[in-house]
Amino acid sequence: MRKWVSIVAMLGLTACGGGSHEAALEACFASAEAALQRDGGSFEIDRGRSEKTLSVNPDGTIELRVVSFLSKQGSQPQQQDFACKVRFTEGKPTPDVISFTFLWEAASN
């Protein structure tokens, strides 16, 4: 019986972690989209590369690098990255973006 309780508890925690990670990604992507739309032109967010940078801090906040590409008036896409940090508040399903910063030098990978 104890074994089943442990398994169910671990599955629940895993599901919560995945859900919070997805919510963090979506909150950061929304902030990036708003910032990129102000610049005009077309843009694309590299969700896969961004997701690989996600990390959870000891205080429970989640940080990631949003990798994006911006094209203006037919120019070649240029990488524009953002550092994003979110915090969850108990009872609130979506996190608050507590830090969102343009990174001057984009990652080479």
Contacts in CASP RR format, 6 or more apart in sequence:
PFRMAT RR
TARGET T0000
AUTHOR 0000-0000-0000
METHOD contacts of the structure
MODEL  1
MRKWVSIVAMLGLTACGGGSHEAALEACFASAEAALQRDGGSFEIDRGRS
EKTLSVNPDGTIELRVVSFLSKQGSQPQQQDFACKVRFTEGKPTPDVISF
TFLWEAASN
20 62 0 8 1.000
20 88 0 8 1.000
20 95 0 8 1.000
21 51 0 8 1.000
21 54 0 8 1.000
21 62 0 8 1.000
23 86 0 8 1.000
23 88 0 8 1.000
23 93 0 8 1.000
23 94 0 8 1.000
23 95 0 8 1.000
24 54 0 8 1.000
24 62 0 8 1.000
24 64 0 8 1.000
24 86 0 8 1.000
24 95 0 8 1.000
25 47 0 8 1.000
25 50 0 8 1.000
25 51 0 8 1.000
25 54 0 8 1.000
25 64 0 8 1.000
26 94 0 8 1.000
27 84 0 8 1.000
27 86 0 8 1.000
27 94 0 8 1.000
27 95 0 8 1.000
27 96 0 8 1.000
27 97 0 8 1.000
28 50 0 8 1.000
28 64 0 8 1.000
28 66 0 8 1.000
28 82 0 8 1.000
28 84 0 8 1.000
28 86 0 8 1.000
28 97 0 8 1.000
28 100 0 8 1.000
29 45 0 8 1.000
29 47 0 8 1.000
29 50 0 8 1.000
29 66 0 8 1.000
31 66 0 8 1.000
31 82 0 8 1.000
31 84 0 8 1.000
31 97 0 8 1.000
31 100 0 8 1.000
32 45 0 8 1.000
32 66 0 8 1.000
32 68 0 8 1.000
32 82 0 8 1.000
32 84 0 8 1.000
32 100 0 8 1.000
33 43 0 8 1.000
33 45 0 8 1.000
35 82 0 8 1.000
35 100 0 8 1.000
35 102 0 8 1.000
36 43 0 8 1.000
36 45 0 8 1.000
36 68 0 8 1.000
36 70 0 8 1.000
36 80 0 8 1.000
37 43 0 8 1.000
39 70 0 8 1.000
39 72 0 8 1.000
40 72 0 8 1.000
41 70 0 8 1.000
41 71 0 8 1.000
41 72 0 8 1.000
41 73 0 8 1.000
42 70 0 8 1.000
42 71 0 8 1.000
43 68 0 8 1.000
43 69 0 8 1.000
43 70 0 8 1.000
43 71 0 8 1.000
43 80 0 8 1.000
44 68 0 8 1.000
44 69 0 8 1.000
44 77 0 8 1.000
45 66 0 8 1.000
45 67 0 8 1.000
45 68 0 8 1.000
46 67 0 8 1.000
46 68 0 8 1.000
46 69 0 8 1.000
48 67 0 8 1.000
49 67 0 8 1.000
49 109 0 8 1.000
50 64 0 8 1.000
50 65 0 8 1.000
50 66 0 8 1.000
50 67 0 8 1.000
51 64 0 8 1.000
53 64 0 8 1.000
53 65 0 8 1.000
53 67 0 8 1.000
54 62 0 8 1.000
54 63 0 8 1.000
54 64 0 8 1.000
55 62 0 8 1.000
55 63 0 8 1.000
55 64 0 8 1.000
56 62 0 8 1.000
57 63 0 8 1.000
60 87 0 8 1.000
60 88 0 8 1.000
61 85 0 8 1.000
61 86 0 8 1.000
61 87 0 8 1.000
61 98 0 8 1.000
62 85 0 8 1.000
62 86 0 8 1.000
62 87 0 8 1.000
62 95 0 8 1.000
63 83 0 8 1.000
63 84 0 8 1.000
63 85 0 8 1.000
63 86 0 8 1.000
64 83 0 8 1.000
64 84 0 8 1.000
65 81 0 8 1.000
65 82 0 8 1.000
65 83 0 8 1.000
65 84 0 8 1.000
65 103 0 8 1.000
65 107 0 8 1.000
66 81 0 8 1.000
66 82 0 8 1.000
66 83 0 8 1.000
66 84 0 8 1.000
67 79 0 8 1.000
67 81 0 8 1.000
67 106 0 8 1.000
67 107 0 8 1.000
68 79 0 8 1.000
68 80 0 8 1.000
68 81 0 8 1.000
68 82 0 8 1.000
69 77 0 8 1.000
69 78 0 8 1.000
69 79 0 8 1.000
69 80 0 8 1.000
70 77 0 8 1.000
70 78 0 8 1.000
70 80 0 8 1.000
71 77 0 8 1.000
71 78 0 8 1.000
78 106 0 8 1.000
79 106 0 8 1.000
79 107 0 8 1.000
80 102 0 8 1.000
80 103 0 8 1.000
80 106 0 8 1.000
81 102 0 8 1.000
81 103 0 8 1.000
81 106 0 8 1.000
81 107 0 8 1.000
82 100 0 8 1.000
82 101 0 8 1.000
82 102 0 8 1.000
82 103 0 8 1.000
83 99 0 8 1.000
83 100 0 8 1.000
83 101 0 8 1.000
83 103 0 8 1.000
84 97 0 8 1.000
84 99 0 8 1.000
84 100 0 8 1.000
84 101 0 8 1.000
85 97 0 8 1.000
85 98 0 8 1.000
85 99 0 8 1.000
85 100 0 8 1.000
86 95 0 8 1.000
86 96 0 8 1.000
86 97 0 8 1.000
86 98 0 8 1.000
87 95 0 8 1.000
87 96 0 8 1.000
87 98 0 8 1.000
88 95 0 8 1.000
88 96 0 8 1.000
89 95 0 8 1.000
89 96 0 8 1.000
END
